[in-house]
């Protein structure tokens, strides 16, 4: 099994995990927060949520950039479309609400992850050609 196959499997598994965490009852998110809060110096829930969105989608964007190295448009459609669709779907649950700020956090994280991997791939090719 090569790296691209592992990244592909990891990317889609991460997407499913993020979708579950986004659409499940809000108690699930709070239980994770209360377990992690002591190690994170007890941030406010809103601050924790912003960082969680950015980190999760940064990781997701990086995995998809590794899984589909030559398909930037596809990667952006999956990551940004997934973020938008999850925020819209979250408004349909009875105890959650999707917001524009949350969507922008997810877009920023996804962009950072994609940009990081694309930069590494670009300079890796540049280094190999010299």
C-alpha positions as CSV (number, residue, x, y, z in Angstrom):
1,X,0.0,0.0,0.0
2,X,1.5,3.3,-1.0
3,X,1.3,6.7,0.6
4,X,-1.3,8.1,-1.7
5,X,-3.7,5.2,-1.0
6,X,-3.2,5.7,2.8
7,X,-3.8,9.4,2.4
8,X,-6.9,8.7,0.3
9,X,-8.3,6.3,3.0
10,X,-7.3,8.7,5.8
11,X,-8.9,11.7,4.1
12,X,-12.3,10.1,3.6
13,X,-12.3,8.6,7.1
14,X,-11.4,12.0,8.5
15,X,-14.3,13.5,6.5
16,X,-16.7,10.9,8.0
17,X,-15.4,11.6,11.5
18,X,-15.8,15.3,11.0
19,X,-19.3,14.9,9.6
20,X,-20.3,12.7,12.6
21,X,-18.9,15.2,15.1
22,X,-20.6,18.0,13.3
23,X,-24.0,16.4,13.1
24,X,-24.2,14.5,16.3
25,X,-25.8,15.8,19.5
26,X,-24.1,18.7,21.0
27,X,-23.4,16.7,24.2
28,X,-20.8,14.7,22.3
29,X,-18.8,17.9,21.5
30,X,-19.1,19.1,25.1
31,X,-17.9,15.8,26.5
32,X,-14.8,16.0,24.3
33,X,-14.3,19.6,25.4
34,X,-14.5,18.8,29.1
35,X,-12.0,16.0,28.7
36,X,-9.5,18.1,26.9
37,X,-10.0,21.4,28.7
38,X,-7.6,20.7,31.6
39,X,-4.7,20.0,29.2
40,X,-5.6,23.1,27.1
41,X,-5.6,25.5,30.2
42,X,-9.4,25.7,30.2
43,X,-10.2,27.9,27.2
44,X,-13.7,29.2,26.7
45,X,-15.9,26.9,24.7
46,X,-16.2,29.4,21.9
47,X,-12.4,29.7,21.6
48,X,-12.0,25.9,21.7
49,X,-14.6,25.6,18.9
50,X,-12.8,28.0,16.7
51,X,-9.5,26.2,17.1
52,X,-11.2,22.8,16.7
53,X,-12.7,23.9,13.4
54,X,-9.4,25.3,12.1
55,X,-7.3,22.3,13.1
56,X,-9.8,19.7,11.9
57,X,-10.2,21.2,8.5
58,X,-6.5,22.0,8.2
59,X,-5.8,18.3,8.8
60,X,-8.6,17.4,6.3
61,X,-7.3,19.8,3.6
62,X,-3.8,18.4,4.1
63,X,-5.0,14.8,3.8
64,X,-6.9,15.5,0.6
65,X,-4.0,17.4,-0.9
66,X,-1.8,14.3,-0.3
67,X,-4.5,12.0,-1.6
68,X,-5.1,13.9,-4.8
69,X,-1.7,15.6,-5.5
70,X,-2.6,16.9,-9.0
71,X,-6.2,17.8,-8.6
72,X,-6.4,21.2,-6.8
73,X,-9.9,22.0,-8.0
74,X,-11.2,18.7,-6.8
75,X,-9.5,19.1,-3.4
76,X,-11.0,22.6,-3.0
77,X,-14.5,21.4,-4.0
78,X,-14.4,18.6,-1.5
79,X,-13.0,20.5,1.4
80,X,-14.9,23.8,1.0
81,X,-18.0,22.2,-0.3
82,X,-17.9,19.7,2.6
83,X,-17.5,22.6,5.1
84,X,-20.5,24.5,3.6
85,X,-22.7,21.4,3.4
86,X,-21.9,20.4,6.9
87,X,-22.8,23.9,8.2
88,X,-26.1,23.8,6.2
89,X,-26.9,20.3,7.5
90,X,-26.1,21.4,11.0
91,X,-28.9,23.9,10.9
92,X,-31.3,21.1,10.3
93,X,-30.5,19.3,13.6
94,X,-32.6,20.3,16.5
95,X,-29.8,21.1,19.0
96,X,-27.1,22.5,16.7
97,X,-26.8,25.6,14.6
98,X,-24.5,26.4,11.7
99,X,-23.0,29.9,11.5
100,X,-21.1,31.8,8.9
101,X,-18.2,32.3,11.4
102,X,-17.9,28.5,11.8
103,X,-17.9,28.1,8.0
104,X,-15.2,30.7,7.6
105,X,-13.1,29.0,10.3
106,X,-13.4,25.7,8.4
107,X,-12.6,27.4,5.1
108,X,-9.5,29.0,6.7
109,X,-8.3,25.7,8.2
110,X,-8.9,23.8,4.9
111,X,-7.0,26.5,3.0
112,X,-4.1,26.4,5.3
113,X,-3.8,22.6,5.1
114,X,-4.0,22.6,1.3
115,X,-1.6,25.4,1.0
116,X,0.9,23.7,3.4
117,X,0.9,20.5,1.4
118,X,1.0,22.2,-2.0
119,X,4.0,24.3,-0.9
120,X,5.8,21.3,0.4
121,X,5.1,19.4,-2.9
122,X,6.2,22.4,-5.0
123,X,9.5,22.9,-3.2
124,X,10.1,19.1,-3.1
125,X,9.8,19.0,-6.9
126,X,12.0,22.1,-7.2
127,X,14.7,20.5,-5.0
128,X,14.6,17.2,-7.0
129,X,15.0,19.0,-10.3
130,X,18.2,20.8,-9.3
